[in-house]
């Protein structure tokens, strides 16, 4: 397997000969790079959770004692490898205020970035897919990557005629749309398709115009959910377990949550838990599936009741945000915490977004020239905006995000003025 530190099957051959006169620093660098290459390979093949230190020392040819001279554990090795890959790039992004000269250069850089991901899919999967499973420090690195790209995108829009003044929340949504398209293909082992979709993605990036006014609700909307225990009382035992799982995960994080924590919060037993779920991971996927089903049950009637297509989109998103605000444990689970649960949970997210993409099909009847990548990218944009908003404000205030979410959804099909009118109600 190809890694930035060499082919995986050649890592052991890069061992330094005994008696080599290289400096200690060079010897340590050689060992760390072989470990990074091994980690990239094993994580790409098995996932972060299944990777072990034994796997890394076997593939790299670095002894176990040498591994522990460099790193305390697998997690520290992972964070160091990701930092070695993206640290220099983040520094360049932060320092290069003139890094985007014009649209042509921006387009060239965009295509180059997707080409690099396609050329190094194992490293890209480690940095973009598996990273959340490696704990808070690794997740913070992921957020730093996103922040750096959003800053670059903001400077790009400021230099493109007609795109000046793009609000930061929309810039971050657009970056999220691109991220989702890349993420989906890495998750499914289809990185080689990225160069083929690059043109459609770029067209979508440029089809979201700046809004003609502020994207704020007419009045502050902050919903107060019923108390957790009250909602639990009216639920069946499996549903109580799933809501309890969501509650514990939002408080402690997925990695720190145990089955014992969940059953204690649900006021039930481990026997009851294991009658319904194989393990914590299966329960997490079930919780995401249950919350998605309940959310769609609230959203689809709103879609059908509304007048025209644009109004239906707005009514659907309003119902979705309302559900997340009234079930805040599920709201935070689906917006923020799910990323730490690994590929099975994230594949569940892809199924939900693909279902939602069908609601946008009618938009092409109004504007057939809209890029075909728009529905997929819009789904990613919405998730990025949800992630930012819920982390900053909590799910209870999600209705305040509605105008921005509606605008980024409709503007590629309707243009700025009409999308803005629907978005602000």
C-alpha positions as CSV (number, residue, x, y, z in Angstrom):
1,X,0.0,0.0,0.0
2,X,1.2,3.5,-0.9
3,X,1.8,5.9,2.1
4,X,3.6,9.3,2.3
5,X,6.5,7.4,4.0
6,X,6.9,4.7,1.3
7,X,5.2,1.5,0.2
8,X,4.1,-0.5,3.2
9,X,5.8,-3.7,2.1
10,X,9.1,-1.9,1.9
11,X,9.1,-0.3,5.4
12,X,11.0,-3.1,7.1
13,X,13.7,-2.9,4.4
14,X,14.3,0.7,5.4
15,X,15.8,-0.4,8.7
16,X,19.2,1.1,9.4
17,X,22.1,-1.3,9.5
18,X,23.7,-2.0,12.9
19,X,26.7,0.3,13.3
20,X,25.4,3.0,11.1
21,X,27.1,6.3,11.7
22,X,23.9,8.3,11.3
23,X,23.0,10.7,14.1
24,X,20.6,9.8,16.8
25,X,18.1,12.3,15.3
26,X,18.3,10.6,11.9
27,X,17.9,7.2,13.4
28,X,14.8,8.3,15.4
29,X,13.4,10.0,12.3
30,X,13.8,6.8,10.3
31,X,12.0,4.8,13.0
32,X,9.1,7.3,13.3
33,X,8.6,7.5,9.6
34,X,8.4,3.7,9.3
35,X,5.9,3.6,12.2
36,X,3.8,6.3,10.5
37,X,3.8,4.3,7.3
38,X,2.7,1.2,9.1
39,X,0.0,3.1,11.0
40,X,-1.4,4.6,7.8
41,X,-1.5,1.1,6.2
42,X,-3.1,-0.7,9.2
43,X,-5.7,2.0,9.8
44,X,-6.6,2.1,6.1
45,X,-7.1,-1.7,6.1
46,X,-8.7,-2.3,9.5
47,X,-9.7,1.0,11.0
48,X,-8.2,2.9,14.0
49,X,-10.0,0.8,16.7
50,X,-8.7,-2.5,15.3
51,X,-5.1,-1.4,14.9
52,X,-2.7,-2.5,17.6
53,X,0.9,-1.6,18.5
54,X,1.8,-5.2,17.7
55,X,0.6,-4.6,14.1
56,X,2.7,-1.5,13.8
57,X,6.0,-3.0,15.1
58,X,5.4,-6.1,12.9
59,X,4.9,-4.1,9.7
60,X,7.5,-1.4,10.3
61,X,10.3,-3.6,11.7
62,X,10.6,-1.1,14.7
63,X,11.0,-2.9,18.0
64,X,8.3,-2.6,20.6
65,X,10.8,-1.0,23.0
66,X,11.7,1.6,20.4
67,X,8.0,2.3,19.8
68,X,7.5,3.1,23.4
69,X,10.5,5.4,23.4
70,X,8.8,7.5,20.8
71,X,5.1,7.2,21.9
72,X,3.1,6.4,25.0
73,X,0.5,4.5,23.0
74,X,-1.2,4.1,19.7
75,X,-3.2,7.3,20.0
76,X,-0.1,9.4,20.5
77,X,1.5,7.8,17.4
78,X,-1.7,8.5,15.4
79,X,-1.8,12.2,16.4
80,X,1.9,12.6,15.6
81,X,1.4,11.0,12.2
82,X,-1.5,13.2,11.3
83,X,0.3,16.3,12.6
84,X,3.4,15.4,10.4
85,X,1.1,15.2,7.4
86,X,-1.0,18.3,7.9
87,X,1.0,20.5,10.3
88,X,3.2,22.2,7.6
89,X,0.1,22.7,5.4
90,X,-1.8,24.4,8.2
91,X,1.1,26.7,8.9
92,X,1.3,27.7,5.2
93,X,-2.5,28.3,5.1
94,X,-2.3,30.5,8.2
95,X,0.7,32.5,7.0
96,X,-0.2,32.9,3.3
97,X,-2.6,35.9,3.3
98,X,-2.1,36.3,-0.4
99,X,-2.3,32.6,-1.2
100,X,-5.3,33.0,-3.5
101,X,-4.6,35.4,-6.4
102,X,-7.6,34.8,-8.6
103,X,-10.3,32.3,-9.6
104,X,-8.0,30.5,-12.0
105,X,-5.4,29.9,-9.3
106,X,-8.0,28.9,-6.8
107,X,-9.4,26.3,-9.3
108,X,-6.0,25.0,-10.0
109,X,-5.4,24.5,-6.3
110,X,-8.8,22.9,-5.8
111,X,-8.1,20.3,-8.5
112,X,-4.6,19.7,-7.2
113,X,-5.9,19.0,-3.7
114,X,-8.4,16.5,-4.9
115,X,-5.8,14.9,-7.0
116,X,-3.5,14.6,-4.0
117,X,-6.2,12.9,-2.0
118,X,-6.8,10.4,-4.9
119,X,-3.0,9.7,-5.0
120,X,-2.7,9.1,-1.3
121,X,-6.1,7.6,-0.3
122,X,-4.7,5.7,2.8
123,X,-3.2,8.9,4.3
124,X,-6.3,10.9,3.4
125,X,-8.6,8.3,5.0
126,X,-6.5,8.4,8.2
127,X,-6.8,12.3,8.3
128,X,-10.4,12.7,7.3
129,X,-12.3,9.5,8.2
130,X,-10.6,7.7,11.1
131,X,-9.3,10.8,12.9
132,X,-12.3,11.3,15.2
133,X,-12.0,7.8,16.6
134,X,-8.6,8.6,18.0
135,X,-9.8,10.9,20.7
136,X,-10.3,14.6,21.4
137,X,-6.7,15.6,20.5
138,X,-7.0,14.0,17.1
139,X,-10.5,15.5,16.6
140,X,-9.1,18.9,17.4
141,X,-6.5,18.4,14.6
142,X,-9.3,17.6,12.2
143,X,-11.1,20.8,13.2
144,X,-7.8,22.7,12.6
145,X,-7.6,21.2,9.1
146,X,-11.2,22.4,8.5
147,X,-10.5,25.8,9.9
148,X,-7.5,26.3,7.7
149,X,-9.4,25.3,4.6
150,X,-12.3,27.5,5.5
151,X,-9.9,30.4,6.0
152,X,-8.4,29.8,2.5
153,X,-11.9,29.5,1.0
154,X,-12.9,32.8,2.6
155,X,-9.9,34.6,1.1
156,X,-10.7,33.0,-2.3
157,X,-14.3,34.2,-2.3
158,X,-13.1,37.7,-1.4
159,X,-11.1,37.8,-4.6
160,X,-13.7,36.4,-7.0
161,X,-16.0,39.1,-8.5
162,X,-19.6,38.6,-7.3
163,X,-18.5,36.4,-4.4
164,X,-17.2,39.1,-2.1
165,X,-18.9,39.4,1.3
166,X,-19.7,35.7,1.6
167,X,-20.7,35.1,5.3
168,X,-18.4,32.9,7.3
169,X,-21.1,30.3,8.1
170,X,-21.8,29.8,4.3
171,X,-18.0,29.6,3.6
172,X,-17.7,26.9,6.2
173,X,-20.8,25.2,4.7
174,X,-19.3,25.2,1.3
175,X,-16.1,23.7,2.6
176,X,-18.2,21.1,4.3
177,X,-20.0,20.2,1.1
178,X,-16.6,19.5,-0.6
179,X,-15.4,17.6,2.5
180,X,-18.5,15.4,2.4
181,X,-17.9,14.4,-1.2
182,X,-14.3,13.5,-0.4
183,X,-15.2,11.8,2.8
184,X,-17.9,9.6,1.2
185,X,-15.5,8.3,-1.5
186,X,-12.7,7.6,1.1
187,X,-15.2,5.9,3.3
188,X,-16.3,3.6,0.5
189,X,-12.9,3.0,-1.0
190,X,-13.6,5.1,-4.1
191,X,-10.9,7.8,-3.9
192,X,-9.9,7.2,-7.5
193,X,-13.3,8.7,-8.6
194,X,-12.4,12.2,-7.0
195,X,-10.8,13.6,-10.1
196,X,-13.9,12.8,-12.1
197,X,-16.2,14.7,-9.7
198,X,-13.8,17.6,-9.2
199,X,-15.3,19.7,-12.0
200,X,-18.9,19.2,-10.7
201,X,-17.9,20.1,-7.2
202,X,-16.1,23.2,-8.3
203,X,-19.2,24.3,-10.3
204,X,-21.2,23.9,-7.1
205,X,-18.7,25.9,-5.0
206,X,-19.3,28.8,-7.4
207,X,-23.1,28.5,-7.6
208,X,-23.8,29.6,-4.1
209,X,-24.0,33.5,-4.2
210,X,-23.6,35.8,-1.2
211,X,-27.0,36.5,0.3
212,X,-28.5,40.0,-0.3
213,X,-29.1,40.5,3.5
214,X,-28.4,38.9,6.9
215,X,-29.4,35.3,7.4
216,X,-31.1,35.6,10.7
217,X,-34.5,34.6,11.9
218,X,-37.2,37.2,12.3
219,X,-37.2,36.5,16.1
220,X,-35.1,34.5,18.5
221,X,-36.2,30.9,18.5
222,X,-35.1,28.7,21.4
223,X,-37.2,25.6,22.1
224,X,-37.3,24.0,25.6
225,X,-37.6,20.2,25.5
226,X,-39.5,18.2,28.0
227,X,-37.3,16.9,30.9
228,X,-35.2,13.9,29.9
229,X,-36.9,11.6,32.5
230,X,-40.4,12.6,31.3
231,X,-39.5,11.7,27.7
232,X,-38.0,8.4,29.0
233,X,-41.2,7.4,30.8
234,X,-43.3,7.4,27.7
235,X,-40.8,5.3,25.7
236,X,-40.4,1.5,25.3
237,X,-37.2,-0.1,26.9
238,X,-35.1,-0.2,23.7
239,X,-36.0,3.4,23.0
240,X,-35.0,4.3,26.6
241,X,-31.7,2.6,26.1
242,X,-31.0,4.5,22.9
243,X,-31.9,7.9,24.3
244,X,-29.8,7.1,27.4
245,X,-26.9,6.2,25.1
246,X,-27.3,9.5,23.3
247,X,-27.3,11.3,26.6
248,X,-24.2,9.6,28.0
249,X,-22.3,10.0,24.8
250,X,-23.0,13.8,24.6
251,X,-21.7,14.1,28.2
252,X,-18.7,11.9,28.2
253,X,-17.9,11.2,24.5
254,X,-18.3,7.9,22.6
255,X,-14.9,6.4,23.6
256,X,-15.5,7.0,27.3
257,X,-19.1,5.7,27.3
258,X,-19.6,2.2,28.6
259,X,-22.6,-0.2,28.5
260,X,-22.8,0.1,32.3
261,X,-23.1,3.9,32.0
262,X,-26.0,3.5,29.5
263,X,-28.0,0.9,31.5
264,X,-27.6,3.0,34.6
265,X,-28.9,6.1,32.8
266,X,-31.8,4.0,31.3
267,X,-32.7,2.5,34.7
268,X,-32.5,-1.0,33.2
269,X,-30.1,-3.9,33.2
270,X,-27.2,-5.2,31.0
271,X,-29.3,-8.2,30.3
272,X,-32.0,-6.0,28.7
273,X,-29.3,-4.1,26.8
274,X,-27.8,-7.3,25.3
275,X,-31.2,-8.6,24.4
276,X,-31.5,-5.7,21.9
277,X,-27.9,-4.9,20.9
278,X,-24.8,-6.8,20.2
279,X,-22.5,-4.2,21.7
280,X,-22.0,-0.4,22.2
281,X,-21.2,0.1,18.5
282,X,-24.4,-1.6,17.4
283,X,-26.4,0.4,19.9
284,X,-24.8,3.6,18.5
285,X,-25.8,2.8,15.0
286,X,-29.3,1.9,16.2
287,X,-29.5,5.2,18.1
288,X,-28.6,7.1,14.9
289,X,-31.1,5.0,12.9
290,X,-33.9,5.6,15.4
291,X,-33.3,9.4,15.7
292,X,-33.1,9.6,11.9
293,X,-36.4,7.7,11.5
294,X,-38.1,9.9,14.1
295,X,-36.7,13.1,12.5
296,X,-37.9,12.0,9.0
297,X,-41.3,11.1,10.4
298,X,-41.6,14.7,11.6
299,X,-40.1,16.2,8.5
300,X,-41.8,14.4,5.6
301,X,-45.3,15.5,6.5
302,X,-44.1,19.1,6.6
303,X,-42.6,18.6,3.1
304,X,-45.9,17.4,1.8
305,X,-48.0,20.0,3.5
306,X,-46.1,23.0,2.2
307,X,-47.1,24.8,-1.0
308,X,-44.3,25.0,-3.6
309,X,-41.1,23.1,-3.7
310,X,-39.0,25.8,-2.1
311,X,-41.5,26.2,0.7
312,X,-41.4,22.4,1.2
313,X,-37.7,22.5,1.6
314,X,-37.9,25.2,4.2
315,X,-40.7,23.4,6.1
316,X,-38.7,20.1,6.1
317,X,-35.6,21.7,7.5
318,X,-37.6,23.6,10.1
319,X,-39.2,20.3,11.2
320,X,-35.8,18.6,11.4
321,X,-34.3,21.4,13.5
322,X,-37.4,21.4,15.7
323,X,-37.0,17.6,16.3
324,X,-33.3,18.0,17.2
325,X,-34.1,20.9,19.6
326,X,-36.9,18.9,21.4
327,X,-34.7,15.8,21.5
328,X,-31.4,17.5,22.3
329,X,-29.6,14.2,23.2
330,X,-30.3,12.9,19.7
331,X,-29.6,16.4,18.2
332,X,-26.1,16.5,19.6
333,X,-25.5,12.9,18.9
334,X,-26.3,13.3,15.2
335,X,-24.6,16.7,14.7
336,X,-21.3,16.2,16.7
337,X,-20.8,13.0,18.6
338,X,-21.4,10.5,15.8
339,X,-18.1,11.2,14.2
340,X,-16.2,9.4,17.0
341,X,-18.1,6.2,16.5
342,X,-16.3,5.2,13.4
343,X,-17.3,4.1,9.9
344,X,-20.4,2.1,10.7
345,X,-22.0,5.2,12.3
346,X,-20.8,7.4,9.5
347,X,-22.1,5.1,6.9
348,X,-25.5,5.5,8.6
349,X,-25.1,9.3,8.1
350,X,-24.5,8.8,4.4
351,X,-27.7,6.8,4.1
352,X,-29.7,9.6,5.7
353,X,-28.2,12.3,3.5
354,X,-28.7,10.2,0.4
355,X,-32.4,9.9,1.4
356,X,-32.6,13.7,1.9
357,X,-31.0,14.3,-1.5
358,X,-34.1,13.0,-3.2
359,X,-36.1,15.9,-1.8
360,X,-34.0,18.2,-3.9
361,X,-34.6,16.5,-7.2
362,X,-37.5,18.8,-8.1
363,X,-35.0,21.7,-8.0
364,X,-33.5,20.5,-11.3
365,X,-36.9,21.0,-13.0
366,X,-36.7,24.7,-12.1
367,X,-33.0,25.1,-12.8
368,X,-31.7,22.2,-15.0
369,X,-28.3,23.9,-15.3
370,X,-27.6,23.4,-11.6
371,X,-24.5,21.2,-11.1
372,X,-25.5,17.6,-10.6
373,X,-23.2,17.4,-7.5
374,X,-25.4,20.0,-5.8
375,X,-27.6,17.6,-3.7
376,X,-24.7,15.6,-2.4
377,X,-22.7,18.8,-1.6
378,X,-25.6,20.5,0.0
379,X,-26.0,17.5,2.4
380,X,-22.4,18.0,3.4
381,X,-22.8,21.7,3.8
382,X,-25.8,21.3,6.1
383,X,-23.9,18.8,8.3
384,X,-20.9,21.1,8.6
385,X,-23.2,24.0,9.6
386,X,-25.0,21.8,12.1
387,X,-21.7,20.7,13.6
388,X,-20.4,24.2,14.1
389,X,-23.7,25.5,15.4
390,X,-24.4,22.7,17.9
391,X,-20.9,22.8,19.2
392,X,-21.2,26.5,19.8
393,X,-24.8,26.9,21.0
394,X,-26.3,23.5,21.6
395,X,-29.2,21.8,19.7
396,X,-31.9,23.8,21.5
397,X,-31.2,26.9,19.5
398,X,-31.0,25.1,16.1
399,X,-34.1,26.9,14.7
400,X,-31.9,30.0,14.6
401,X,-29.8,28.3,11.9
402,X,-32.8,27.8,9.6
403,X,-32.3,30.8,7.3
404,X,-28.7,30.0,6.6
405,X,-29.5,26.3,6.0
406,X,-32.4,27.1,3.7
407,X,-30.4,29.7,1.8
408,X,-27.4,27.4,1.1
409,X,-29.9,24.7,0.0
410,X,-32.0,26.8,-2.4
411,X,-29.7,29.4,-3.8
412,X,-28.0,27.0,-6.4
413,X,-31.5,26.4,-7.8
414,X,-33.3,29.7,-7.3
415,X,-30.6,32.4,-7.2
416,X,-29.8,34.8,-4.4
417,X,-33.0,37.0,-4.2
418,X,-35.6,34.3,-4.4
419,X,-33.7,31.9,-2.1
420,X,-33.2,34.7,0.4
421,X,-36.9,35.6,0.5
422,X,-37.8,32.0,1.3
423,X,-35.0,31.6,3.8
424,X,-35.9,34.6,6.0
425,X,-39.6,33.8,5.8
